[in-house]
Each structure stands twice: as C-alpha cells, then as structure tokens.
Amino acid sequence: MTNTLFRNTLAIVAMAVTLGACASKGQPTAQYDFGPLPAAAAPASASIGAIIVADVSGPAALDTERMHYRLLYADARQSRPYAYNQWVSTPAQLLTQRIKARIGQAGAQVLSTTDAAASATVLRMEVVDFAQNFDTATSSNGVLSLRASVFRNHRLVDQKTFTRSAPASSADAAGGARALADASDAVATDLITWLAALPPSK
C-alpha cells in the first residue's frame, strides 16, 4: 500500500513538472527597447560643445532586464515583475544609450569617460525612479525621475532632478515600454535645455 502511494505521488510530481515545462515553453518572452529616435529638435544645444556623458547609474533593483510594474491602488510598495516580458538590456543601459543619442542628435559632441582628457565637462546621471505605475487596473503611466550633475575640473557646476510621466496606451508591458520611452525622451529634452543654459566653461 505504501509503495503504491509512493509511486502515485512520483507520477503526480512528474506530471506537474512536465506541464510546467510545457507552459513555460508555450509562452515566448517579448523583448522591448525605447524604439527609434524621435525627430531631431532644433539644434539649440550647440552651445553645449563637447561633453563627457558617464553611464547612467541607479538602484540595484534596476540592474536587470526584467520589466516591473506597481499597483498603486493595491500596494504601492510592491514591485511586481512581468512573467514573459523584458527589456533588451537594463534600464540604466537603455537610458545611457538614449540620452547620449539625443544629446548628439541635438548638435553636441558626446564623449565617453575614456576621453576624459578631451573635455573638462562631465555629465553624471542617477535614476531615482523608473516604473510603470497602475492607478487602476486599466490605467497606468510610465514614470522616470533622473538626477543629473555637471562637473567641470572635478567641481560641481549644477545639479537638477528631472521627472516626467507619460500615459501608457495599454494596460500591459507593451504599453509600459512605450510610456517609459516617451518619459525618457521628455527627460532627455529637458536635460538638453538645461545643459545649454549652463554658463560656458572658461
């Protein structure tokens, strides 16, 4: 009787594992990025000149390709991952690529940290918030908050936090990806305007 029960239990476990494997293989993972660059704005930022753009940093929770969302109406303190959706790279990497591209698109010379000798102006950025927040079960927004600091000759010139929110077109990962891309482009535009308004290096 005991042997029969043991064999039945093993059979049930094996069946559950098989079904779980089939379910995971049956649902492919969708990957998202920020999409193509928007149309270039007027080159008002040409006064930025050459600038070193350091890689964007952020909290450890964003050091992953997984896409997360928050249900503000249920528990705003809980970050939940999408099961079958992810970014093509980490949010920090996506933001670094996007902001460099937007600054270059606006007419500035974008340099990396390895080119430190070529420019005394350095832009450092830190993500404060990067999330798809659901106000209701069918309504969400992509929110980006980014703290930017400009240094010249190792001295802080100015620091500012930029925050933008964009509505998601659908209550899913695809809508969240587009909303976060829109919020990121809006922050990049604000950042470029701020950089152009800073006093020129002496």
LINDA-V831244 format. One record per residue. N is the residue number from 1. RES is the residue in one letter. PHI is phi in whole degrees, -180 to 180 (999 if undefined). Layout:
# LINDA-V831244
n-><N/N>
res-><RES/RES>
phi-><PHI/PHI>
This chain:
# LINDA-V831244
n-><1/2/3/4/5/6/7/8/9/10/11/12/13/14/15/16/17/18/19/20/21/22/23/24/25/26/27/28/29/30/31/32/33/34/35/36/37/38/39/40/41/42/43/44/45/46/47/48/49/50/51/52/53/54/55/56/57/58/59/60/61/62/63/64/65/66/67/68/69/70/71/72/73/74/75/76/77/78/79/80/81/82/83/84/85/86/87/88/89/90/91/92/93/94/95/96/97/98/99/100/101/102/103/104/105/106/107/108/109/110/111/112/113/114/115/116/117/118/119/120/121/122/123/124/125/126/127/128/129/130/131/132/133/134/135/136/137/138/139/140/141/142/143/144/145/146/147/148/149/150/151/152/153/154/155/156/157/158/159/160/161/162/163/164/165/166/167/168/169/170/171/172/173/174/175/176/177/178/179/180/181/182/183/184/185/186/187/188/189/190/191/192/193/194/195/196/197/198/199/200/201/202>
res-><M/T/N/T/L/F/R/N/T/L/A/I/V/A/M/A/V/T/L/G/A/C/A/S/K/G/Q/P/T/A/Q/Y/D/F/G/P/L/P/A/A/A/A/P/A/S/A/S/I/G/A/I/I/V/A/D/V/S/G/P/A/A/L/D/T/E/R/M/H/Y/R/L/L/Y/A/D/A/R/Q/S/R/P/Y/A/Y/N/Q/W/V/S/T/P/A/Q/L/L/T/Q/R/I/K/A/R/I/G/Q/A/G/A/Q/V/L/S/T/T/D/A/A/A/S/A/T/V/L/R/M/E/V/V/D/F/A/Q/N/F/D/T/A/T/S/S/N/G/V/L/S/L/R/A/S/V/F/R/N/H/R/L/V/D/Q/K/T/F/T/R/S/A/P/A/S/S/A/D/A/A/G/G/A/R/A/L/A/D/A/S/D/A/V/A/T/D/L/I/T/W/L/A/A/L/P/P/S/K>
phi-><999/-66/-63/-64/-63/-64/-65/-64/-64/-62/-65/-66/-62/-62/-67/-64/-63/-63/-65/-64/-65/-66/-65/-70/-75/-77/-117/-70/-88/-91/-115/-128/-132/-90/77/-68/-65/-71/-59/-67/-82/-60/-73/-73/-91/-58/-70/-66/71/-89/-144/-85/-109/-75/-62/-66/-109/-176/-66/-60/-64/-96/-87/-158/-83/-67/-95/-122/-145/-128/-98/-63/-80/-111/-155/-66/-87/-105/-96/-115/-88/-73/-76/-125/-139/-155/-80/-73/-151/-67/-54/-62/-68/-63/-66/-59/-63/-68/-68/-60/-64/-68/-65/-65/-62/-83/114/-86/-94/-96/-117/-97/-65/-75/-101/-56/-72/-87/-153/-94/-98/-127/-108/-118/-134/-132/-75/-95/-150/-151/-157/-101/-108/-94/-79/-136/-67/-120/-131/-144/-135/-94/-122/-126/-125/-134/-98/-115/-133/-113/-120/-134/53/69/-113/-71/-91/-162/-144/-152/-105/-111/-132/-138/-132/-136/-71/-85/-78/-150/-87/-156/-65/-62/-65/-65/-63/-67/-64/-69/-65/-64/-64/-66/-66/-66/-63/-61/-63/-63/-64/-63/-61/-65/-60/-67/-87/-68/-60/-66/-68/-96>
